[in-house]
Amino acid sequence: MDFSPNPDHALIAEAVDAVCATYDDTYWAQRDERHEFPWDFYAEMAAGGWVGIAIPEAYGGGGQGIAEAAIVLNRVAASGAAMNGSTALHLTMFGLNPVVKFGNEQLKETFLPRAAAGDLHVAFGVTEPDAGTDTSRIITRATEDGMGGWIVNGRKIWSSKALESEVCLLLARTDGQPGEFNGLTLFLVDLDPEHCDIAPIPKVGRNAVASCEVAYDDLPVEGWRMVGERGRGFHHILHGLNPERILLSAMACGIGEAALRRATHYANEREVFGRQIGANQAVSHPLAKAHMELNAAITMMHRAAWHYDHGLECGELANTAKYLAAEASFFAADQAMQTHGGLGYASEYHVERYWREARLQRIAPVSQEMTLNYIAQNIMGLPRSY
């Protein structure tokens, strides 16, 4: 892996920063407060080709990798958009990646050009109310309809962007019993309102992008909408989950950067007892620690992205990057709030919004504890604890 400056990456960051500069913290605070999807921001990013950056050029995309997509999302989050801005975009980047890797030609030709252009929104349907992070327990079932297609019944939760999306990358059981990973199959399904009941879940933050519960009631799915092989869906969806962890780590570091920028500015400007509060080590040392931890986390993110883009095993690196970035992001946001004192709790300073969105990183899409379980069991060979 080459750590020398990459001019192309620098140009991506500069261009995305320029777009984001026209959408300030007030814009994002209003989208969050009003529960409004950032349509104008999304349209501008789509027009610039940023939404489709990781889709192959043959299908109208930018032909870049997860490393480049991560830079886009990091700069969006760091602008102050945080999760409200970055998750408006990222589902197209990782959610369709299994289609890029395993989809048949009809799937690719039908959906990838529209996604690259930004006029196809995609949701992600994996988590279920009773299965949680135990994906082997998925019970949403796709049964053969006798005519080469499928009928889907079941429920999913935390399907982000389901309100705005036309299609969903859905993991359903076609074979076997709950508790088995084999027998899960991946589909790109229509969110047909006649067969899908979509309800947003009230939540503490990131309210510009809804998280939804989706009930599937006899949803018809054409046979060609299967992604990859029957029964191999869990293995295919890892090409969504590992990139998702990498992209989320980039976004988390961006949130931490935004929070730290505001905290540093305030520590330089605010005077108490005749001097700037940043002169006190009780203020400056935690901010310096946050800076170092964010640098360490984003370095791990780049390493994980490099491994994925070069076809190397990246499960350990992707999970490690996500874990470290979630911790570093929340520490930075929490210290930003502490630096502002009581004003940190006031919406006008925006650090409370960063704090709420950074906190999400420690529980979604997988908790820190489950990440530690993965490392302990699968990487270090320790006995399973659950």
matplotlib code that plots the C-alpha trace (Angstrom):
import matplotlib.pyplot as plt

x = [0.0, 1.4, 1.0, 2.3, -0.2, -2.6, -3.4, -6.7, -7.8, -6.9, -9.0, -12.0, -11.8, -11.4, -14.4, -16.7, -15.7, -16.7, -20.2, -20.7, -19.6, -22.9, -24.9, -24.1, -24.8, -28.1, -29.3, -28.5, -30.1, -33.3, -33.4, -32.9, -35.5, -38.1, -37.4, -36.8, -34.7, -32.0, -33.2, -31.3, -28.0, -28.6, -29.4, -26.2, -24.1, -25.7, -25.2, -21.5, -21.2, -20.4, -23.3, -22.2, -18.5, -18.1, -20.4, -18.4, -17.9, -19.7, -22.9, -22.5, -20.6, -17.2, -15.4, -13.7, -13.3, -14.5, -11.5, -12.7, -16.3, -15.0, -13.3, -16.5, -18.5, -15.8, -15.8, -19.6, -19.7, -16.8, -18.6, -21.1, -23.6, -22.6, -24.9, -27.8, -25.8, -23.5, -26.2, -28.4, -25.7, -24.0, -26.7, -26.1, -22.4, -22.5, -26.0, -25.6, -22.1, -23.3, -25.2, -21.9, -20.1, -22.7, -25.7, -26.7, -26.4, -30.1, -29.9, -26.9, -28.2, -31.6, -30.6, -26.9, -27.1, -30.1, -28.3, -25.2, -27.3, -28.9, -32.5, -32.7, -32.7, -31.9, -32.7, -31.0, -33.2, -31.2, -32.1, -35.2, -37.1, -36.4, -33.0, -31.2, -27.5, -27.9, -28.3, -28.6, -32.0, -33.6, -37.1, -38.3, -39.0, -39.0, -41.0, -41.1, -44.3, -44.2, -43.5, -39.9, -40.4, -40.7, -43.2, -41.7, -43.3, -41.7, -40.6, -37.4, -36.4, -33.9, -34.2, -32.8, -34.2, -37.1, -39.5, -37.5, -36.4, -37.8, -35.9, -34.4, -31.5, -33.3, -31.9, -34.5, -34.6, -35.2, -33.9, -33.0, -34.0, -33.4, -29.9, -28.3, -26.4, -26.7, -30.2, -30.3, -30.7, -30.2, -32.8, -33.2, -36.9, -39.4, -40.8, -44.3, -46.8, -49.4, -47.3, -45.0, -46.0, -43.3, -43.3, -40.6, -39.1, -39.0, -35.4, -33.1, -31.1, -30.2, -33.8, -33.3, -32.9, -35.7, -35.0, -38.0, -39.8, -41.0, -43.6, -43.6, -46.9, -46.9, -44.5, -43.9, -40.3, -39.2, -36.6, -34.0, -34.1, -32.1, -28.5, -25.9, -26.6, -29.6, -28.6, -25.4, -26.9, -25.1, -21.7, -22.7, -24.0, -20.6, -19.7, -22.2, -21.4, -17.6, -17.8, -20.5, -18.2, -15.4, -17.7, -19.2, -15.7, -14.9, -18.2, -17.6, -14.2, -15.8, -18.3, -15.4, -13.5, -16.5, -17.0, -13.3, -13.2, -16.0, -14.4, -11.0, -12.5, -14.5, -11.5, -9.5, -12.2, -13.9, -12.2, -12.9, -10.9, -9.0, -7.6, -8.7, -10.1, -7.9, -4.9, -6.1, -4.7, -8.0, -9.5, -6.6, -5.3, -8.6, -8.9, -5.4, -6.2, -9.3, -7.3, -4.8, -7.5, -9.3, -6.0, -5.4, -8.9, -8.9, -5.6, -7.1, -10.1, -7.7, -6.0, -9.2, -10.5, -7.2, -7.5, -11.1, -10.4, -7.4, -9.5, -7.8, -9.5, -10.7, -13.1, -10.8, -9.7, -13.2, -14.5, -11.5, -11.8, -15.5, -14.8, -12.0, -13.7, -16.9, -14.9, -12.9, -15.9, -17.9, -15.0, -14.4, -18.1, -18.4, -15.3, -16.7, -19.8, -17.7, -15.6, -18.6, -20.0, -23.7, -23.7, -22.8, -26.3, -27.8, -28.8, -27.4, -23.8, -24.5, -22.2, -25.3, -26.3, -22.8, -22.9, -26.3, -25.1, -21.7, -23.4, -25.2, -21.9, -21.4, -24.6, -25.3, -25.1, -23.5, -22.7, -19.2, -19.6, -20.5, -17.4, -15.2, -16.9, -16.0, -12.4, -12.0, -13.7, -12.8, -9.4, -7.9, -9.4, -11.0, -14.0, -17.4, -19.1, -22.6]
y = [0.0, 3.4, 6.2, 8.9, 11.7, 10.6, 13.6, 12.0, 11.6, 15.1, 16.3, 14.2, 15.8, 19.3, 18.9, 17.4, 20.1, 22.7, 21.3, 20.9, 24.4, 25.7, 23.6, 24.9, 23.7, 25.6, 23.7, 20.3, 21.3, 22.2, 19.0, 17.1, 19.1, 18.9, 15.2, 16.3, 14.3, 16.6, 16.5, 19.5, 18.3, 14.8, 16.1, 18.2, 15.3, 13.0, 15.5, 15.6, 11.9, 11.4, 9.0, 6.6, 6.9, 3.1, 1.9, 0.5, 2.9, 0.4, 1.2, 5.0, 5.1, 6.6, 3.2, 3.9, 1.8, 1.8, 3.9, 6.8, 6.4, 6.6, 9.9, 11.3, 10.4, 11.5, 15.0, 15.2, 14.2, 16.6, 19.5, 19.4, 17.3, 14.4, 11.3, 13.3, 14.1, 11.0, 8.4, 10.1, 8.9, 5.8, 3.2, 3.4, 2.9, -0.2, -1.4, -2.1, -3.5, -7.1, -6.5, -5.2, -8.3, -11.0, -9.7, -11.1, -8.8, -8.0, -6.8, -4.7, -3.1, -2.4, -0.8, 0.3, 3.1, 4.7, 4.4, 6.0, 8.9, 9.3, 8.7, 5.2, 5.1, 1.9, 0.5, -2.3, -5.1, -7.4, -6.8, -8.3, -7.6, -11.0, -11.8, -8.5, -9.0, -12.8, -12.9, -16.7, -16.3, -14.5, -15.8, -13.5, -16.1, -16.2, -19.2, -20.2, -19.2, -22.1, -19.8, -19.1, -16.3, -15.8, -14.6, -12.8, -12.5, -11.1, -8.1, -6.0, -3.1, -0.3, -0.2, 3.3, 5.3, 2.9, 5.9, 7.4, 4.1, 2.2, -1.0, -2.8, -5.3, -8.0, -11.0, -13.7, -17.4, -19.8, -23.0, -24.4, -23.4, -20.3, -20.7, -21.6, -19.1, -21.4, -21.1, -17.3, -15.7, -12.2, -10.3, -6.8, -6.3, -3.5, -1.7, -2.1, -0.2, -2.8, -5.4, -3.4, -1.5, 1.1, 2.9, 5.2, 4.5, 7.6, 8.1, 10.4, 11.7, 11.5, 12.4, 13.7, 10.1, 7.8, 4.4, 2.2, -1.0, -2.7, -5.5, -7.7, -9.2, -11.6, -9.4, -10.9, -11.0, -12.0, -14.8, -12.6, -10.3, -12.9, -11.6, -14.4, -18.0, -19.4, -20.1, -18.1, -14.7, -14.3, -14.8, -12.3, -9.7, -9.5, -7.4, -5.0, -5.3, -5.0, -1.9, -0.5, -0.8, 0.9, 3.7, 4.2, 4.5, 7.3, 9.0, 8.7, 10.2, 13.1, 13.7, 13.8, 16.2, 18.6, 18.4, 19.0, 21.9, 23.7, 22.8, 24.1, 27.3, 27.8, 27.0, 29.7, 32.3, 31.8, 33.7, 32.9, 34.3, 36.5, 33.9, 31.5, 28.3, 26.4, 27.4, 25.0, 21.5, 20.1, 21.5, 21.2, 17.7, 15.8, 17.7, 16.7, 13.1, 13.2, 14.5, 11.7, 9.0, 10.3, 10.1, 6.6, 5.5, 7.0, 5.4, 2.0, 2.9, 3.6, 0.3, -1.6, 0.1, -0.7, -4.4, -4.6, -2.8, -5.1, -8.3, -9.2, -10.5, -7.4, -8.7, -8.0, -4.6, -3.4, -4.3, -2.8, 0.4, 0.7, 0.0, 2.5, 5.2, 4.9, 5.3, 8.2, 10.0, 9.8, 10.9, 13.9, 14.9, 14.4, 16.5, 19.2, 19.3, 19.4, 22.2, 24.3, 23.7, 24.5, 26.0, 22.6, 21.5, 24.4, 23.6, 26.8, 25.5, 22.3, 20.1, 18.4, 17.2, 15.8, 14.2, 12.5, 11.2, 10.1, 8.1, 6.1, 4.8, 2.7, 0.7, 0.6, -1.4, -3.6, -2.9, -2.5, -5.6, -7.8, -6.4, -7.4, -10.9, -11.2, -10.3, -12.5, -15.6, -15.4, -13.7, -14.6, -18.1, -17.6, -19.6, -18.3, -16.3, -16.3]
z = [0.0, -1.1, 1.5, -0.8, -1.7, -4.5, -6.8, -7.9, -4.4, -3.6, -6.6, -5.5, -2.0, -3.4, -5.7, -3.1, -0.6, -3.2, -3.6, 0.2, 0.9, -0.4, 2.1, 5.6, 9.1, 9.1, 6.0, 7.6, 11.0, 9.1, 7.2, 10.4, 12.3, 9.5, 8.6, 5.0, 2.6, 1.1, -2.5, -3.8, -2.3, -3.6, -7.1, -7.2, -6.0, -8.6, -11.4, -10.5, -10.8, -7.1, -6.3, -9.0, -8.4, -7.6, -10.4, -13.5, -16.4, -18.7, -16.9, -16.7, -13.4, -12.4, -12.4, -9.1, -6.0, -2.4, -1.5, -3.7, -2.5, 1.0, 0.3, -1.1, 2.0, 4.4, 2.9, 2.9, 6.6, 7.5, 5.9, 8.7, 6.8, 9.0, 8.6, 7.2, 4.1, 3.7, 4.2, 1.6, -0.9, 0.5, -0.1, -3.8, -3.3, -1.1, -1.5, -5.2, -4.9, -4.8, -8.0, -9.6, -8.4, -8.9, -10.8, -14.2, -17.2, -17.2, -13.6, -14.4, -17.6, -16.0, -12.8, -12.7, -15.3, -13.5, -10.1, -11.6, -12.9, -9.4, -10.4, -8.8, -5.0, -3.2, 0.2, 2.1, 3.6, 5.9, 9.6, 11.0, 14.3, 15.8, 14.2, 14.9, 14.1, 13.9, 10.2, 10.2, 11.9, 9.0, 8.4, 5.6, 3.0, -0.8, -2.2, -5.8, -7.6, -10.1, -13.1, -12.6, -10.1, -6.3, -3.7, -0.7, 2.8, 5.9, 7.8, 7.8, 10.1, 9.8, 6.1, 5.4, 2.5, 2.0, 1.7, -1.2, -2.8, -5.7, -5.1, -2.2, -2.0, 0.1, 1.8, 2.2, 3.0, 0.1, 1.6, 5.0, 8.4, 10.7, 12.2, 8.9, 6.6, 3.7, 2.1, 2.2, -1.2, -2.4, -4.5, -5.9, -5.4, -6.2, -3.1, -4.6, -2.4, -3.2, -1.4, 0.8, 3.9, 4.8, 8.2, 9.4, 12.8, 15.1, 16.2, 18.0, 15.0, 11.3, 10.6, 7.1, 6.1, 7.4, 8.8, 8.2, 9.0, 5.8, 5.8, 2.6, 1.8, -1.2, -3.1, -6.6, -7.7, -11.2, -11.5, -13.1, -10.0, -8.1, -7.3, -7.7, -6.7, -4.9, -1.2, -1.5, -0.5, 2.7, 1.0, -1.7, 0.7, 2.4, -0.7, 0.6, 4.4, 4.2, 2.0, 4.2, 7.2, 5.3, 4.1, 7.6, 9.1, 6.6, 7.5, 11.2, 10.9, 8.9, 11.8, 14.2, 12.0, 11.9, 15.6, 16.3, 14.0, 15.9, 19.2, 18.2, 17.0, 20.2, 22.4, 20.6, 20.8, 24.2, 27.0, 30.7, 33.6, 31.3, 28.8, 26.0, 27.3, 24.9, 26.9, 29.6, 29.2, 30.5, 27.3, 24.8, 25.7, 25.0, 21.7, 20.8, 21.7, 19.5, 16.6, 16.9, 17.3, 14.2, 12.2, 13.3, 12.5, 9.0, 8.3, 9.1, 6.8, 3.9, 4.5, 4.6, 1.4, -0.4, 0.5, -0.7, -3.9, -4.6, -4.0, -0.7, 2.4, 4.4, 7.0, 9.9, 8.5, 7.7, 11.1, 12.8, 10.9, 11.7, 15.4, 15.8, 13.8, 15.8, 19.0, 17.7, 16.2, 19.4, 21.6, 19.3, 19.3, 23.1, 23.7, 21.3, 23.4, 26.7, 25.3, 24.5, 28.0, 28.4, 24.9, 23.5, 24.4, 22.4, 18.8, 17.3, 17.9, 16.0, 18.1, 19.7, 16.2, 15.6, 19.0, 18.2, 14.9, 16.1, 18.8, 16.2, 14.8, 18.0, 17.5, 13.8, 11.6, 14.2, 17.8, 19.0, 21.2, 18.2, 16.4, 19.3, 19.2, 15.5, 16.1, 19.2, 17.6, 13.9, 14.0, 17.3, 17.6, 21.0, 22.1, 21.0, 23.7, 22.5]

ax = plt.figure().add_subplot(projection="3d")
ax.plot(x, y, z, "-o")
ax.set_aspect("equal")
plt.show()
